[in-house]
Structures are given as C-alpha cells and as structure tokens.
Amino acid sequence: MTQAIAYLGFNGNCADAMRFYERALNGKLEVLMSGADSPMAEQMPKQFLHRILHARLVLPGGGMLYAGDCPADQPFEGIKGVSIAVDYPSVDEAEAVFAALADGGQVTMPMQPAFWARRWGMLIDRFGTPWIVNGELLPF
C-alpha cells in the first residue's frame, strides 16, 4: 500500500521539534539519526555532525511523520505551502492535541465547528510547522 508521509525540514532544531511532536501527538520516536550516528559520519564536516539526517515518528494508528535538518550549507526557507493535517476520532482528543501543538506557537484559526468535522482548528507551532487538527470527522 502506498502511503504519503510528510517529511519536515528544520534548520538545526529537528531533534527538539521531533521530541515535541512525540509528546504532543502521543507518538513514538523510532529514529533520530544525527550525522555523527550515520554510516557517513567520517565523510561529513564536523560542524554538521550534530544535525539530524533522518527522524521517524510513528503515530497512534500507524501514521508516520519524517523529518531532518536541512544541509547547513544550504539556505533554509522554512515550511511553505503545506499544512500537516491530523484527524482524531473524538473532539476531546483533537482539542488536547491542538492545545499541545499550540503551546509556544500561534493559533491561526481557533477550534470551532465545521461541515467536515465537529471541531477543527489551525495553528503554526513553535517550530514553524503549520497544522490542521480535526476532531470527529463528519460525512458530507
């Protein structure tokens, strides 16, 4: 089965972001590989060894989120033109995750009713990642 998986880019703070998402999304961080931990460590400049090459967060229900730090010698422009959407079977779960992700971030659309979900909201978290959180999807 083909599955689309978001791969988030960060500018040296990937490890902090993924640990935050592990807590906020109630996931399990299975991989957090720095340059120093990789098979390529001897080929990398020393100032890049602390950067994360690959991270994998497994979410409840089997979804995944991947991430890494951008190469330090390339410009980082942030995450643009995309939001990470997460759906929860209950409004309570969605509101808890929304509150956790919003901690230190900016709410752009407070949780509210919608025609596709009992509650939904949008935010940009403290790491600059845009999120859409849905609680109890409705048929339409």
N, CA, C and O atoms as a GROMACS GRO file, in nm:
protein
  560
    1MET      N    1   0.083  -0.117   0.000
    1MET     CA    2   0.000   0.000   0.000
    1MET      C    3   0.089   0.125   0.000
    1MET      O    4   0.177   0.139   0.085
    2THR      N    5   0.066   0.213  -0.094
    2THR     CA    6   0.139   0.338  -0.099
    2THR      C    7   0.080   0.434   0.004
    2THR      O    8  -0.042   0.446   0.016
    3GLN      N    9   0.168   0.500   0.076
    3GLN     CA   10   0.124   0.592   0.181
    3GLN      C   11   0.204   0.720   0.168
    3GLN      O   12   0.327   0.716   0.163
    4ALA      N   13   0.138   0.835   0.161
    4ALA     CA   14   0.207   0.963   0.161
    4ALA      C   15   0.248   0.996   0.305
    4ALA      O   16   0.167   0.988   0.397
    5ILE      N   17   0.373   1.033   0.321
    5ILE     CA   18   0.426   1.066   0.454
    5ILE      C   19   0.491   1.203   0.446
    5ILE      O   20   0.577   1.226   0.361
    6ALA      N   21   0.451   1.294   0.532
    6ALA     CA   22   0.513   1.425   0.536
    6ALA      C   23   0.657   1.412   0.585
    6ALA      O   24   0.685   1.339   0.680
    7TYR      N   25   0.748   1.484   0.517
    7TYR     CA   26   0.889   1.489   0.557
    7TYR      C   27   0.921   1.635   0.586
    7TYR      O   28   0.935   1.716   0.494
    8LEU      N   29   0.932   1.668   0.713
    8LEU     CA   30   0.952   1.807   0.754
    8LEU      C   31   1.099   1.843   0.756
    8LEU      O   32   1.184   1.761   0.793
    9GLY      N   33   1.129   1.965   0.716
    9GLY     CA   34   1.266   2.014   0.719
    9GLY      C   35   1.284   2.119   0.828
    9GLY      O   36   1.196   2.202   0.851
   10PHE      N   37   1.398   2.114   0.894
   10PHE     CA   38   1.429   2.208   1.002
   10PHE      C   39   1.569   2.263   0.982
   10PHE      O   40   1.646   2.213   0.900
   11ASN      N   41   1.601   2.366   1.058
   11ASN     CA   42   1.730   2.433   1.045
   11ASN      C   43   1.813   2.416   1.172
   11ASN      O   44   1.848   2.513   1.238
   12GLY      N   45   1.844   2.290   1.203
   12GLY     CA   46   1.926   2.262   1.320
   12GLY      C   47   1.849   2.229   1.446
   12GLY      O   48   1.910   2.196   1.548
   13ASN      N   49   1.716   2.237   1.442
   13ASN     CA   50   1.637   2.208   1.562
   13ASN      C   51   1.541   2.091   1.541
   13ASN      O   52   1.440   2.080   1.610
   14CYS      N   53   1.574   2.003   1.448
   14CYS     CA   54   1.488   1.888   1.420
   14CYS      C   55   1.470   1.799   1.543
   14CYS      O   56   1.359   1.755   1.570
   15ALA      N   57   1.576   1.772   1.616
   15ALA     CA   58   1.566   1.684   1.733
   15ALA      C   59   1.467   1.742   1.835
   15ALA      O   60   1.384   1.670   1.890
   16ASP      N   61   1.476   1.872   1.861
   16ASP     CA   62   1.383   1.936   1.955
   16ASP      C   63   1.240   1.926   1.904
   16ASP      O   64   1.148   1.895   1.980
   17ALA      N   65   1.221   1.954   1.774
   17ALA     CA   66   1.086   1.950   1.716
   17ALA      C   67   1.027   1.810   1.725
   17ALA      O   68   0.912   1.794   1.764
   18MET      N   69   1.104   1.709   1.690
   18MET     CA   70   1.050   1.574   1.688
   18MET      C   71   1.021   1.522   1.829
   18MET      O   72   0.927   1.445   1.847
   19ARG      N   73   1.100   1.563   1.927
   19ARG     CA   74   1.067   1.526   2.066
   19ARG      C   75   0.939   1.595   2.111
   19ARG      O   76   0.859   1.536   2.184
   20PHE      N   77   0.921   1.719   2.069
   20PHE     CA   78   0.798   1.793   2.098
   20PHE      C   79   0.678   1.722   2.034
   20PHE      O   80   0.576   1.703   2.100
   21TYR      N   81   0.690   1.683   1.906
   21TYR     CA   82   0.581   1.615   1.837
   21TYR      C   83   0.552   1.478   1.898
   21TYR      O   84   0.437   1.434   1.902
   22GLU      N   85   0.656   1.411   1.947
   22GLU     CA   86   0.636   1.282   2.013
   22GLU      C   87   0.542   1.298   2.132
   22GLU      O   88   0.451   1.218   2.151
   23ARG      N   89   0.564   1.402   2.210
   23ARG     CA   90   0.477   1.428   2.327
   23ARG      C   91   0.340   1.480   2.284
   23ARG      O   92   0.237   1.429   2.330
   24ALA      N   93   0.338   1.580   2.198
   24ALA     CA   94   0.212   1.645   2.159
   24ALA      C   95   0.118   1.551   2.085
   24ALA      O   96  -0.003   1.558   2.103
   25LEU      N   97   0.173   1.463   2.002
   25LEU     CA   98   0.092   1.374   1.919
   25LEU      C   99   0.080   1.234   1.979
   25LEU      O  100   0.017   1.147   1.919
   26ASN      N  101   0.139   1.212   2.096
   26ASN     CA  102   0.136   1.082   2.162
   26ASN      C  103   0.194   0.973   2.072
   26ASN      O  104   0.140   0.863   2.061
   27GLY      N  105   0.306   1.007   2.008
   27GLY     CA  106   0.370   0.914   1.916
   27GLY      C  107   0.490   0.846   1.978
   27GLY      O  108   0.516   0.857   2.098
   28LYS      N  109   0.563   0.774   1.894
   28LYS     CA  110   0.684   0.703   1.937
   28LYS      C  111   0.795   0.738   1.838
   28LYS      O  112   0.787   0.702   1.721
   29LEU      N  113   0.896   0.807   1.885
   29LEU     CA  114   1.010   0.844   1.802
   29LEU      C  115   1.100   0.722   1.786
   29LEU      O  116   1.172   0.684   1.878
   30GLU      N  117   1.095   0.661   1.668
   30GLU     CA  118   1.170   0.538   1.643
   30GLU      C  119   1.310   0.562   1.589
   30GLU      O  120   1.400   0.481   1.612
   31VAL      N  121   1.329   0.671   1.516
   31VAL     CA  122   1.461   0.701   1.459
   31VAL      C  123   1.490   0.849   1.480
   31VAL      O  124   1.404   0.934   1.455
   32LEU      N  125   1.609   0.879   1.528
   32LEU     CA  126   1.659   1.015   1.540
   32LEU      C  127   1.810   1.007   1.513
   32LEU      O  128   1.890   1.004   1.606
   33MET      N  129   1.845   1.005   1.385
   33MET     CA  130   1.983   0.981   1.344
   33MET      C  131   2.053   1.111   1.307
   33MET      O  132   2.014   1.179   1.213
   34SER      N  133   2.157   1.143   1.383
   34SER     CA  134   2.238   1.260   1.352
   34SER      C  135   2.346   1.220   1.251
   34SER      O  136   2.367   1.102   1.223
   35GLY      N  137   2.412   1.319   1.199
   35GLY     CA  138   2.524   1.291   1.110
   35GLY      C  139   2.631   1.207   1.179
   35GLY      O  140   2.691   1.120   1.116
   36ALA      N  141   2.654   1.234   1.307
   36ALA     CA  142   2.754   1.159   1.384
   36ALA      C  143   2.716   1.012   1.400
   36ALA      O  144   2.803   0.927   1.413
   37ASP      N  145   2.585   0.982   1.398
   37ASP     CA  146   2.537   0.845   1.416
   37ASP      C  147   2.525   0.769   1.284
   37ASP      O  148   2.495   0.650   1.284
   38SER      N  149   2.548   0.836   1.174
   38SER     CA  150   2.523   0.775   1.043
   38SER      C  151   2.646   0.703   0.989
   38SER      O  152   2.757   0.728   1.035
   39PRO      N  153   2.626   0.615   0.892
   39PRO     CA  154   2.739   0.549   0.826
   39PRO      C  155   2.826   0.649   0.748
   39PRO      O  156   2.937   0.614   0.707
   40MET      N  157   2.778   0.771   0.728
   40MET     CA  158   2.851   0.873   0.654
   40MET      C  159   2.930   0.967   0.745
   40MET      O  160   2.986   1.065   0.697
   41ALA      N  161   2.936   0.940   0.873
   41ALA     CA  162   2.995   1.032   0.970
   41ALA      C  163   3.136   1.076   0.933
   41ALA      O  164   3.170   1.193   0.947
   42GLU      N  165   3.218   0.984   0.886
   42GLU     CA  166   3.357   1.018   0.854
   42GLU      C  167   3.368   1.108   0.732
   42GLU      O  168   3.470   1.173   0.711
   43GLN      N  169   3.263   1.112   0.651
   43GLN     CA  170   3.266   1.193   0.528
   43GLN      C  171   3.204   1.331   0.549
   43GLN      O  172   3.208   1.414   0.459
   44MET      N  173   3.148   1.356   0.664
   44MET     CA  174   3.077   1.482   0.689
   44MET      C  175   3.167   1.583   0.759
   44MET      O  176   3.249   1.545   0.842
   45PRO      N  177   3.151   1.712   0.725
   45PRO     CA  178   3.223   1.814   0.801
   45PRO      C  179   3.181   1.811   0.948
   45PRO      O  180   3.064   1.791   0.978
   46LYS      N  181   3.275   1.830   1.037
   46LYS     CA  182   3.248   1.819   1.181
   46LYS      C  183   3.137   1.912   1.228
   46LYS      O  184   3.061   1.877   1.318
   47GLN      N  185   3.126   2.030   1.168
   47GLN     CA  186   3.024   2.126   1.212
   47GLN      C  187   2.883   2.082   1.175
   47GLN      O  188   2.787   2.144   1.220
   48PHE      N  189   2.868   1.976   1.094
   48PHE     CA  190   2.737   1.927   1.053
   48PHE      C  191   2.696   1.799   1.126
   48PHE      O  192   2.583   1.753   1.110
   49LEU      N  193   2.786   1.741   1.204
   49LEU     CA  194   2.760   1.611   1.265
   49LEU      C  195   2.642   1.610   1.362
   49LEU      O  196   2.579   1.506   1.380
   50HIS      N  197   2.612   1.723   1.425
   50HIS     CA  198   2.502   1.728   1.522
   50HIS      C  199   2.365   1.737   1.455
   50HIS      O  200   2.263   1.714   1.520
   51ARG      N  201   2.362   1.770   1.328
   51ARG     CA  202   2.234   1.788   1.258
   51ARG      C  203   2.169   1.652   1.232
   51ARG      O  204   2.238   1.552   1.212
   52ILE      N  205   2.035   1.650   1.233
   52ILE     CA  206   1.961   1.525   1.215
   52ILE      C  207   1.948   1.495   1.066
   52ILE      O  208   1.899   1.578   0.989
   53LEU      N  209   1.992   1.375   1.027
   53LEU     CA  210   1.979   1.331   0.888
   53LEU      C  211   1.842   1.270   0.862
   53LEU      O  212   1.784   1.288   0.756
   54HIS      N  213   1.791   1.198   0.962
   54HIS     CA  214   1.660   1.135   0.944
   54HIS      C  215   1.596   1.108   1.080
   54HIS      O  216   1.661   1.061   1.173
   55ALA      N  217   1.467   1.141   1.088
   55ALA     CA  218   1.387   1.110   1.207
   55ALA      C  219   1.257   1.047   1.160
   55ALA      O  220   1.203   1.083   1.056
   56ARG      N  221   1.208   0.953   1.238
   56ARG     CA  222   1.080   0.887   1.207
   56ARG      C  223   0.998   0.879   1.335
   56ARG      O  224   1.040   0.820   1.435
   57LEU      N  225   0.880   0.940   1.330
   57LEU     CA  226   0.785   0.938   1.440
   57LEU      C  227   0.665   0.855   1.397
   57LEU      O  228   0.601   0.886   1.297
   58VAL      N  229   0.634   0.750   1.475
   58VAL     CA  230   0.517   0.667   1.447
   58VAL      C  231   0.403   0.718   1.535
   58VAL      O  232   0.418   0.733   1.656
   59LEU      N  233   0.290   0.743   1.471
   59LEU     CA  234   0.174   0.798   1.540
   59LEU      C  235   0.076   0.687   1.577
   59LEU      O  236   0.079   0.580   1.516
   60PRO      N  237  -0.010   0.710   1.675
   60PRO     CA  238  -0.113   0.611   1.706
   60PRO      C  239  -0.194   0.580   1.580
   60PRO      O  240  -0.229   0.671   1.504
   61GLY      N  241  -0.223   0.454   1.558
   61GLY     CA  242  -0.297   0.415   1.438
   61GLY      C  243  -0.208   0.383   1.320
   61GLY      O  244  -0.257   0.340   1.215
   62GLY      N  245  -0.076   0.404   1.333
   62GLY     CA  246   0.016   0.365   1.228
   62GLY      C  247   0.064   0.474   1.134
   62GLY      O  248   0.150   0.449   1.050
   63GLY      N  249   0.011   0.595   1.146
   63GLY     CA  250   0.061   0.704   1.063
   63GLY      C  251   0.204   0.738   1.101
   63GLY      O  252   0.250   0.701   1.209
   64MET      N  253   0.275   0.807   1.012
   64MET     CA  254   0.414   0.842   1.038
   64MET      C  255   0.441   0.986   0.997
   64MET      O  256   0.371   1.044   0.915
   65LEU      N  257   0.544   1.040   1.057
   65LEU     CA  258   0.594   1.172   1.025
   65LEU      C  259   0.746   1.160   1.019
   65LEU      O  260   0.809   1.113   1.114
   66TYR      N  261   0.805   1.203   0.908
   66TYR     CA  262   0.951   1.200   0.893
   66TYR      C  263   1.004   1.343   0.901
   66TYR      O  264   0.930   1.439   0.881
   67ALA      N  265   1.133   1.356   0.932
   67ALA     CA  266   1.193   1.489   0.939
   67ALA      C  267   1.344   1.480   0.932
   67ALA      O  268   1.402   1.372   0.947
   68GLY      N  269   1.406   1.594   0.909
   68GLY     CA  270   1.550   1.606   0.910
   68GLY      C  271   1.589   1.752   0.908
   68GLY      O  272   1.507   1.838   0.873
   69ASP      N  273   1.713   1.780   0.945
   69ASP     CA  274   1.765   1.916   0.932
   69ASP      C  275   1.814   1.936   0.789
   69ASP      O  276   1.871   1.845   0.728
   70CYS      N  277   1.790   2.053   0.735
   70CYS     CA  278   1.841   2.081   0.601
   70CYS      C  279   1.993   2.086   0.609
   70CYS      O  280   2.049   2.113   0.715
   71PRO      N  281   2.060   2.061   0.498
   71PRO     CA  282   2.206   2.074   0.499
   71PRO      C  283   2.246   2.215   0.544
   71PRO      O  284   2.189   2.314   0.497
   72ALA      N  285   2.342   2.223   0.633
   72ALA     CA  286   2.380   2.350   0.694
   72ALA      C  287   2.436   2.449   0.594
   72ALA      O  288   2.436   2.570   0.620
   73ASP      N  289   2.484   2.401   0.481
   73ASP     CA  290   2.541   2.492   0.382
   73ASP      C  291   2.439   2.536   0.277
   73ASP      O  292   2.475   2.600   0.178
   74GLN      N  293   2.311   2.502   0.299
   74GLN     CA  294   2.205   2.545   0.208
   74GLN      C  295   2.110   2.638   0.283
   74GLN      O  296   2.088   2.621   0.403
   75PRO      N  297   2.052   2.736   0.212
   75PRO     CA  298   1.960   2.826   0.281
   75PRO      C  299   1.833   2.753   0.324
   75PRO      O  300   1.780   2.669   0.251
   76PHE      N  301   1.786   2.787   0.443
   76PHE     CA  302   1.662   2.729   0.494
   76PHE      C  303   1.552   2.832   0.482
   76PHE      O  304   1.564   2.942   0.536
   77GLU      N  305   1.445   2.798   0.414
   77GLU     CA  306   1.336   2.892   0.390
   77GLU      C  307   1.211   2.859   0.470
   77GLU      O  308   1.108   2.925   0.454
   78GLY      N  309   1.218   2.760   0.554
   78GLY     CA  310   1.102   2.722   0.634
   78GLY      C  311   1.005   2.635   0.556
   78GLY      O  312   1.029   2.602   0.439
   79ILE      N  313   0.897   2.598   0.621
   79ILE     CA  314   0.794   2.515   0.560
   79ILE      C  315   0.691   2.608   0.498
   79ILE      O  316   0.633   2.692   0.567
   80LYS      N  317   0.669   2.593   0.368
   80LYS     CA  318   0.577   2.684   0.298
   80LYS      C  319   0.481   2.604   0.210
   80LYS      O  320   0.517   2.501   0.153
   81GLY      N  321   0.359   2.653   0.202
   81GLY     CA  322   0.262   2.598   0.108
   81GLY      C  323   0.201   2.464   0.144
   81GLY      O  324   0.139   2.400   0.060
   82VAL      N  325   0.218   2.422   0.269
   82VAL     CA  326   0.162   2.294   0.312
   82VAL      C  327   0.130   2.300   0.461
   82VAL      O  328   0.196   2.371   0.537
   83SER      N  329   0.028   2.228   0.500
   83SER     CA  330  -0.004   2.210   0.642
   83SER      C  331  -0.012   2.061   0.669
   83SER      O  332  -0.049   1.983   0.582
   84ILE      N  333   0.022   2.022   0.789
   84ILE     CA  334   0.009   1.882   0.829
   84ILE      C  335  -0.129   1.868   0.893
   84ILE      O  336  -0.158   1.932   0.994
   85ALA      N  337  -0.213   1.784   0.835
   85ALA     CA  338  -0.347   1.762   0.888
   85ALA      C  339  -0.350   1.632   0.968
   85ALA      O  340  -0.298   1.529   0.924
   86VAL      N  341  -0.411   1.638   1.085
   86VAL     CA  342  -0.429   1.519   1.168
   86VAL      C  343  -0.575   1.510   1.207
   86VAL      O  344  -0.637   1.608   1.247
   87ASP      N  345  -0.630   1.389   1.195
   87ASP     CA  346  -0.770   1.362   1.227
   87ASP      C  347  -0.778   1.276   1.352
   87ASP      O  348  -0.701   1.181   1.368
   88TYR      N  349  -0.871   1.310   1.441
   88TYR     CA  350  -0.891   1.234   1.562
   88TYR      C  351  -1.037   1.190   1.571
   88TYR      O  352  -1.127   1.263   1.528
   89PRO      N  353  -1.060   1.072   1.627
   89PRO     CA  354  -1.197   1.020   1.632
   89PRO      C  355  -1.288   1.097   1.728
   89PRO      O  356  -1.410   1.089   1.718
   90SER      N  357  -1.228   1.171   1.821
   90SER     CA  358  -1.311   1.245   1.916
   90SER      C  359  -1.267   1.391   1.923
   90SER      O  360  -1.152   1.425   1.895
   91VAL      N  361  -1.361   1.475   1.961
   91VAL     CA  362  -1.334   1.616   1.979
   91VAL      C  363  -1.235   1.637   2.094
   91VAL      O  364  -1.146   1.721   2.085
   92ASP      N  365  -1.251   1.560   2.201
   92ASP     CA  366  -1.161   1.574   2.316
   92ASP      C  367  -1.016   1.548   2.278
   92ASP      O  368  -0.926   1.622   2.318
   93GLU      N  369  -0.992   1.441   2.201
   93GLU     CA  370  -0.855   1.411   2.157
   93GLU      C  371  -0.801   1.524   2.070
   93GLU      O  372  -0.687   1.567   2.087
   94ALA      N  373  -0.882   1.570   1.977
   94ALA     CA  374  -0.839   1.676   1.886
   94ALA      C  375  -0.806   1.804   1.963
   94ALA      O  376  -0.705   1.869   1.934
   95GLU      N  377  -0.888   1.840   2.059
   95GLU     CA  378  -0.863   1.961   2.134
   95GLU      C  379  -0.737   1.950   2.220
   95GLU      O  380  -0.665   2.048   2.237
   96ALA      N  381  -0.712   1.831   2.274
   96ALA     CA  382  -0.590   1.811   2.354
   96ALA      C  383  -0.465   1.824   2.267
   96ALA      O  384  -0.369   1.890   2.306
   97VAL      N  385  -0.467   1.763   2.150
   97VAL     CA  386  -0.353   1.773   2.058
   97VAL      C  387  -0.336   1.917   2.010
   97VAL      O  388  -0.224   1.967   2.004
   98PHE      N  389  -0.445   1.982   1.977
   98PHE     CA  390  -0.440   2.121   1.933
   98PHE      C  391  -0.373   2.208   2.039
   98PHE      O  392  -0.284   2.288   2.008
   99ALA      N  393  -0.414   2.192   2.164
   99ALA     CA  394  -0.357   2.271   2.273
   99ALA      C  395  -0.208   2.241   2.290
   99ALA      O  396  -0.128   2.332   2.314
  100ALA      N  397  -0.170   2.114   2.278
  100ALA     CA  398  -0.029   2.077   2.294
  100ALA      C  399   0.055   2.137   2.181
  100ALA      O  400   0.162   2.192   2.207
  101LEU      N  401   0.007   2.127   2.058
  101LEU     CA  402   0.082   2.183   1.944
  101LEU      C  403   0.088   2.335   1.950
  101LEU      O  404   0.187   2.395   1.908
  102ALA      N  405  -0.016   2.398   2.002
  102ALA     CA  406  -0.022   2.544   2.007
  102ALA      C  407   0.068   2.604   2.115
  102ALA      O  408   0.096   2.724   2.112
  103ASP      N  409   0.115   2.522   2.209
  103ASP     CA  410   0.200   2.572   2.317
  103ASP      C  411   0.326   2.635   2.260
  103ASP      O  412   0.411   2.565   2.204
  104GLY      N  413   0.339   2.766   2.273
  104GLY     CA  414   0.454   2.837   2.221
  104GLY      C  415   0.440   2.874   2.074
  104GLY      O  416   0.531   2.935   2.017
  105GLY      N  417   0.329   2.839   2.014
  105GLY     CA  418   0.306   2.868   1.873
  105GLY      C  419   0.201   2.977   1.855
  105GLY      O  420   0.175   3.055   1.946
  106GLN      N  421   0.140   2.980   1.736
  106GLN     CA  422   0.041   3.081   1.703
  106GLN      C  423  -0.084   3.014   1.648
  106GLN      O  424  -0.078   2.946   1.546
  107VAL      N  425  -0.195   3.033   1.714
  107VAL     CA  426  -0.323   2.983   1.664
  107VAL      C  427  -0.369   3.075   1.551
  107VAL      O  428  -0.382   3.196   1.570
  108THR      N  429  -0.393   3.016   1.434
  108THR     CA  430  -0.440   3.096   1.320
  108THR      C  431  -0.590   3.081   1.298
  108THR      O  432  -0.652   3.167   1.236
  109MET      N  433  -0.649   2.973   1.349
  109MET     CA  434  -0.793   2.952   1.344
  109MET      C  435  -0.828   2.869   1.467
  109MET      O  436  -0.794   2.751   1.472
  110PRO      N  437  -0.896   2.928   1.566
  110PRO     CA  438  -0.929   2.853   1.688
  110PRO      C  439  -1.017   2.732   1.656
  110PRO      O  440  -1.083   2.728   1.552
  111MET      N  441  -1.017   2.636   1.745
  111MET     CA  442  -1.103   2.519   1.729
  111MET      C  443  -1.249   2.565   1.722
  111MET      O  444  -1.293   2.647   1.803
  112GLN      N  445  -1.322   2.512   1.624
  112GLN     CA  446  -1.460   2.551   1.600
  112GLN      C  447  -1.530   2.446   1.516
  112GLN      O  448  -1.463   2.361   1.457
  113PRO      N  449  -1.662   2.450   1.509
  113PRO     CA  450  -1.735   2.354   1.425
  113PRO      C  451  -1.709   2.382   1.276
  113PRO      O  452  -1.680   2.494   1.235
  114ALA      N  453  -1.722   2.276   1.198
  114ALA     CA  454  -1.710   2.286   1.052
  114ALA      C  455  -1.803   2.184   0.989
  114ALA      O  456  -1.855   2.097   1.059
  115PHE      N  457  -1.825   2.194   0.860
  115PHE     CA  458  -1.914   2.099   0.794
  115PHE      C  459  -1.848   1.962   0.775
  115PHE      O  460  -1.919   1.864   0.750
  116TRP      N  461  -1.716   1.952   0.787
  116TRP     CA  462  -1.646   1.825   0.770
  116TRP      C  463  -1.606   1.761   0.903
  116TRP      O  464  -1.568   1.644   0.906
  117ALA      N  465  -1.613   1.836   1.013
  117ALA     CA  466  -1.573   1.783   1.144
  117ALA      C  467  -1.650   1.858   1.253
  117ALA      O  468  -1.686   1.974   1.238
  118ARG      N  469  -1.673   1.787   1.363
  118ARG     CA  470  -1.740   1.854   1.476
  118ARG      C  471  -1.658   1.972   1.526
  118ARG      O  472  -1.713   2.075   1.564
  119ARG      N  473  -1.523   1.957   1.524
  119ARG     CA  474  -1.433   2.066   1.564
  119ARG      C  475  -1.308   2.058   1.476
  119ARG      O  476  -1.264   1.950   1.438
  120TRP      N  477  -1.254   2.174   1.445
  120TRP     CA  478  -1.128   2.181   1.371
  120TRP      C  479  -1.060   2.313   1.404
  120TRP      O  480  -1.126   2.408   1.448
  121GLY      N  481  -0.932   2.319   1.382
  121GLY     CA  482  -0.857   2.442   1.404
  121GLY      C  483  -0.724   2.438   1.331
  121GLY      O  484  -0.680   2.332   1.286
  122MET      N  485  -0.662   2.554   1.320
  122MET     CA  486  -0.533   2.566   1.252
  122MET      C  487  -0.436   2.642   1.341
  122MET      O  488  -0.475   2.730   1.417
  123LEU      N  489  -0.308   2.607   1.330
  123LEU     CA  490  -0.204   2.675   1.407
  123LEU      C  491  -0.069   2.658   1.339
  123LEU      O  492  -0.051   2.572   1.253
  124ILE      N  493   0.023   2.741   1.380
  124ILE     CA  494   0.163   2.725   1.342
  124ILE      C  495   0.237   2.703   1.473
  124ILE      O  496   0.234   2.788   1.562
  125ASP      N  497   0.304   2.589   1.485
  125ASP     CA  498   0.369   2.557   1.612
  125ASP      C  499   0.498   2.637   1.631
  125ASP      O  500   0.540   2.712   1.543
  126ARG      N  501   0.560   2.619   1.746
  126ARG     CA  502   0.682   2.695   1.782
  126ARG      C  503   0.799   2.668   1.689
  126ARG      O  504   0.897   2.743   1.691
  127PHE      N  505   0.791   2.564   1.607
  127PHE     CA  506   0.898   2.532   1.513
  127PHE      C  507   0.866   2.579   1.371
  127PHE      O  508   0.944   2.556   1.279
  128GLY      N  509   0.751   2.645   1.354
  128GLY     CA  510   0.713   2.697   1.223
  128GLY      C  511   0.635   2.602   1.136
  128GLY      O  512   0.614   2.629   1.018
  129THR      N  513   0.590   2.489   1.193
  129THR     CA  514   0.514   2.392   1.116
  129THR      C  515   0.365   2.425   1.124
  129THR      O  516   0.310   2.437   1.234
  130PRO      N  517   0.298   2.440   1.008
  130PRO     CA  518   0.153   2.464   1.007
  130PRO      C  519   0.076   2.333   1.027
  130PRO      O  520   0.110   2.230   0.968
  131TRP      N  521  -0.027   2.336   1.110
  131TRP     CA  522  -0.108   2.220   1.141
  131TRP      C  523  -0.256   2.250   1.121
  131TRP      O  524  -0.301   2.363   1.141
  132ILE      N  525  -0.331   2.148   1.080
  132ILE     CA  526  -0.476   2.149   1.080
  132ILE      C  527  -0.518   2.029   1.165
  132ILE      O  528  -0.478   1.916   1.137
  133VAL      N  529  -0.597   2.053   1.269
  133VAL     CA  530  -0.641   1.947   1.360
  133VAL      C  531  -0.792   1.932   1.347
  133VAL      O  532  -0.867   2.028   1.365
  134ASN      N  533  -0.835   1.811   1.315
  134ASN     CA  534  -0.978   1.779   1.301
  134ASN      C  535  -1.020   1.682   1.410
  134ASN      O  536  -0.947   1.588   1.443
  135GLY      N  537  -1.138   1.705   1.466
  135GLY     CA  538  -1.193   1.615   1.566
  135GLY      C  539  -1.331   1.567   1.523
  135GLY      O  540  -1.421   1.647   1.497
  136GLU      N  541  -1.346   1.437   1.517
  136GLU     CA  542  -1.471   1.369   1.480
  136GLU      C  543  -1.520   1.414   1.342
  136GLU      O  544  -1.607   1.501   1.329
  137LEU      N  545  -1.460   1.353   1.240
  137LEU     CA  546  -1.498   1.384   1.102
  137LEU      C  547  -1.644   1.351   1.078
  137LEU      O  548  -1.699   1.256   1.133
  138LEU      N  549  -1.707   1.432   0.994
  138LEU     CA  550  -1.849   1.414   0.958
  138LEU      C  551  -1.861   1.373   0.812
  138LEU      O  552  -1.779   1.414   0.729
  139PRO      N  553  -1.962   1.293   0.780
  139PRO     CA  554  -1.984   1.259   0.638
  139PRO      C  555  -2.041   1.380   0.566
  139PRO      O  556  -2.127   1.450   0.620
  140PHE      N  557  -1.994   1.404   0.447
  140PHE     CA  558  -2.054   1.512   0.367
  140PHE      C  559  -2.046   1.478   0.220
  140PHE      O  560  -2.092   1.557   0.137
   0.00000   0.00000   0.00000
